[in-house]
Amino acid sequence: MGIFRNLAKILLSTAFMFSLTIFIALFLLTKFTEHPTLKQIALPLIEEQMNVTEEQKETILNYLKFRCENEREIEIDIGKKIIIGCEDVKNLSEENITNYFANKIFDALYFEKYECELKECLENKKFEYFLSFDFHKAASEFSKYFLILSIVFGLLYFISIESFENKLLSMGTILILTSLPYFFIDYTSFLMPEGLIWHKSQAMIIQNLKGQASFLLYFFIAGILLLLAYFAIRLRKRSLLTKNN
């Protein structure tokens, strides 16, 4: 019976850590792919790729104003079809026109409807799917499933541990281990080449990931408290045994 009990504990602890790790990864991915967060990161990259000169900005602006003399909105195909409202054109200038187009392009990419699922999109090399609201919804759904699995396996593993202090030790260790990605993100800037990390979008990615992963600090604190409680109980028992002897 002891062998089966130990085997069950190993399997449950592995399943708990695996499901909790996957949940944390999917939760961070869900937060990262939210429209405001992803847009803030993507806009500088899109503007950089546009590479529009001042003369081109003036030409585009004049073209839009000309079209708006007889139309309420303009449909433009630049790889993705975007709709430009003529009310917006009134507020456009050479200084903000690339930012306006970058916003439109990102929204067209993000809210595009994809007929393929994750596997099909990968096979068809539709990598823009990972910048879409459809992918955000899929990641959110999967994160809920793994949250439920984490709770179930965590409870089963907690029940399978006999002594109270071993429960404290095991759960505290697992919580600390699962909180480690936060510290890795926090010190990522020291692990990457200096010229690379300070690119605007890359710095934003790290900053956003760090902010989204801040909840892992609660895991770390809870784990430390559980381990302190474990060592306090062990020391108390040892002192009582010493007195009795």
C-alpha positions in Angstrom: 0.0 0.0 0.0 2.9 2.3 0.8 4.3 2.0 -2.7 0.9 2.8 -4.3 0.4 5.8 -2.0 3.8 7.2 -2.8 3.2 6.6 -6.5 -0.1 8.4 -6.3 1.5 11.4 -4.5 4.2 11.6 -7.2 1.6 11.5 -10.0 -0.7 14.0 -8.3 2.1 16.4 -7.5 3.3 16.2 -11.1 -0.2 16.8 -12.5 -0.7 19.7 -10.1 2.5 21.4 -11.0 2.0 20.8 -14.7 -1.6 22.1 -14.8 -0.7 25.1 -12.6 2.3 26.0 -14.8 0.2 25.7 -18.0 -2.5 27.8 -16.4 0.0 30.6 -15.4 1.4 30.6 -19.0 -2.1 30.8 -20.6 -3.2 33.4 -18.1 -0.2 35.6 -19.0 -0.8 35.0 -22.7 -4.5 36.0 -22.3 -3.5 39.2 -20.6 -0.7 39.9 -23.1 -3.1 39.5 -26.1 -5.7 41.8 -24.8 -6.5 44.6 -27.3 -5.0 47.6 -25.4 -1.9 45.7 -24.3 -1.0 44.2 -27.7 -1.9 47.4 -29.5 0.5 49.4 -27.3 3.3 47.0 -28.3 2.4 46.6 -32.0 1.9 50.2 -33.0 5.6 51.3 -32.9 6.5 48.2 -35.0 3.8 48.8 -37.6 4.8 52.5 -37.9 8.4 51.5 -38.3 7.5 49.1 -41.1 5.5 51.8 -42.9 8.6 53.9 -43.4 6.7 56.9 -44.9 8.6 60.0 -45.9 7.3 63.6 -45.2 6.5 64.1 -48.8 4.5 60.9 -48.9 2.6 61.9 -45.8 1.6 65.1 -47.5 0.5 63.3 -50.6 -1.6 60.8 -48.7 -3.2 63.5 -46.6 -4.1 65.5 -49.7 -5.5 62.4 -51.4 -7.7 61.6 -48.4 -9.1 65.2 -48.3 -9.8 65.1 -52.0 -11.7 61.8 -51.6 -13.7 63.2 -48.7 -15.1 66.0 -50.7 -17.6 63.6 -52.2 -17.5 60.6 -49.8 -18.3 60.0 -46.1 -15.8 57.2 -45.7 -12.9 55.7 -47.8 -12.1 52.0 -48.2 -8.4 51.4 -48.8 -6.7 48.0 -49.4 -3.1 47.9 -48.0 -2.9 44.1 -47.5 -5.9 44.5 -45.2 -9.0 46.5 -46.0 -9.4 49.5 -43.7 -12.2 52.0 -43.6 -11.3 55.7 -43.0 -14.0 58.0 -41.8 -14.0 61.4 -43.4 -14.7 62.9 -39.9 -11.4 61.5 -38.9 -9.6 63.0 -41.9 -10.5 66.5 -40.6 -8.3 65.9 -37.5 -5.4 64.3 -39.4 -2.1 66.0 -39.9 1.4 65.0 -41.2 2.4 64.4 -37.6 -0.3 61.9 -36.7 -1.2 60.3 -40.0 1.2 57.3 -39.7 -0.1 56.6 -36.2 -3.7 56.8 -37.4 -2.9 54.3 -40.2 -1.0 52.0 -37.8 -4.1 52.0 -35.5 -6.4 51.1 -38.4 -4.0 48.3 -39.6 -3.7 46.8 -36.1 -7.5 46.8 -35.6 -8.0 45.1 -39.0 -5.5 42.4 -38.0 -6.8 42.0 -34.5 -10.5 41.8 -35.2 -10.2 39.7 -38.4 -12.3 36.5 -38.3 -10.3 33.3 -38.9 -12.0 30.2 -40.1 -9.1 28.0 -39.0 -8.4 26.6 -35.6 -5.0 26.8 -33.9 -3.6 23.7 -35.6 -4.9 24.6 -39.0 -3.6 28.2 -38.7 -0.2 26.8 -37.9 -0.2 24.4 -40.8 -1.3 27.2 -43.2 1.3 29.5 -41.7 -1.3 32.2 -40.7 0.9 33.6 -38.0 -1.1 36.8 -37.8 -3.7 34.6 -36.1 -1.6 35.0 -32.9 -2.3 38.7 -33.0 -6.1 38.3 -33.2 -9.0 38.5 -30.9 -9.9 34.9 -31.9 -6.6 33.7 -30.5 -7.1 35.7 -27.3 -10.5 34.1 -26.8 -9.0 30.6 -27.4 -6.2 31.2 -24.9 -8.8 32.5 -22.4 -10.9 29.4 -22.7 -8.0 27.0 -22.3 -6.8 28.9 -19.2 -10.1 28.3 -17.5 -9.9 24.6 -18.1 -6.4 24.4 -16.7 -7.5 26.5 -13.7 -10.1 23.9 -12.9 -7.6 21.1 -13.3 -5.1 22.9 -11.1 -7.7 23.3 -8.3 -8.8 19.6 -8.6 -5.2 18.2 -8.7 -4.1 20.6 -6.0 -6.9 19.4 -3.6 -6.3 15.8 -4.3 -2.5 16.2 -3.8 -3.1 18.1 -0.5 -5.4 15.3 0.8 -2.9 12.6 -0.2 -0.2 14.0 2.1 -0.4 12.5 5.6 1.1 14.9 8.1 0.2 18.6 8.4 3.9 19.8 8.3 4.5 17.8 5.1 1.5 19.5 3.5 3.0 22.8 4.4 6.4 21.8 3.0 5.1 20.4 -0.3 2.6 23.2 -1.0 5.1 25.9 -0.1 7.8 24.4 -2.4 5.4 24.1 -5.3 4.1 27.7 -4.9 7.7 29.0 -4.8 8.7 27.0 -7.9 5.7 28.3 -9.9 6.5 31.9 -8.9 10.0 31.8 -10.4 8.9 33.0 -13.9 8.2 36.4 -12.4 11.8 36.8 -11.3 13.1 35.6 -14.7 11.0 38.3 -16.4 12.2 40.9 -13.9 15.8 40.2 -14.8 15.4 39.6 -18.5 16.9 42.9 -19.3 20.2 41.8 -17.8 20.3 38.7 -19.9 19.8 40.3 -23.3 22.2 42.5 -25.4 22.0 46.1 -24.3 21.4 47.4 -27.9 18.4 45.0 -28.3 16.6 45.3 -25.0 16.0 49.1 -25.3 14.2 48.9 -28.5 10.8 50.6 -27.7 8.6 47.6 -28.4 10.9 45.0 -26.8 11.1 47.1 -23.7 7.3 47.4 -23.6 6.9 43.6 -24.0 9.1 43.0 -20.9 7.4 45.8 -19.0 3.9 44.4 -19.8 4.9 40.8 -19.0 6.3 42.0 -15.7 3.1 43.8 -14.8 0.9 40.9 -15.8 3.0 38.4 -13.9 3.0 40.5 -10.7 0.4 38.2 -9.2 3.1 35.5 -9.0 4.6 37.5 -6.1 1.6 36.4 -4.0 2.5 32.8 -4.9 6.0 33.4 -3.7 5.0 35.1 -0.5 2.4 32.4 0.3 5.1 29.7 -0.4 7.6 31.5 1.9 5.0 31.7 4.7 4.1 28.0 4.3 7.8 27.0 4.5 8.3 29.3 7.6 5.3 27.6 9.3 6.8 24.2 8.4 10.2 25.0 9.9 8.6 26.6 13.0 6.7 23.4 13.6 9.8 21.3 13.1 11.9 23.4 15.5 9.1 23.3 18.1 8.9 19.5 17.9 12.7 19.3 18.1 12.9 21.6 21.2 10.1 19.5 22.9 12.0 16.3 22.2 15.2 17.8 23.6 13.4 18.9 26.8 11.9 15.4 27.3 15.3 13.8 26.9 
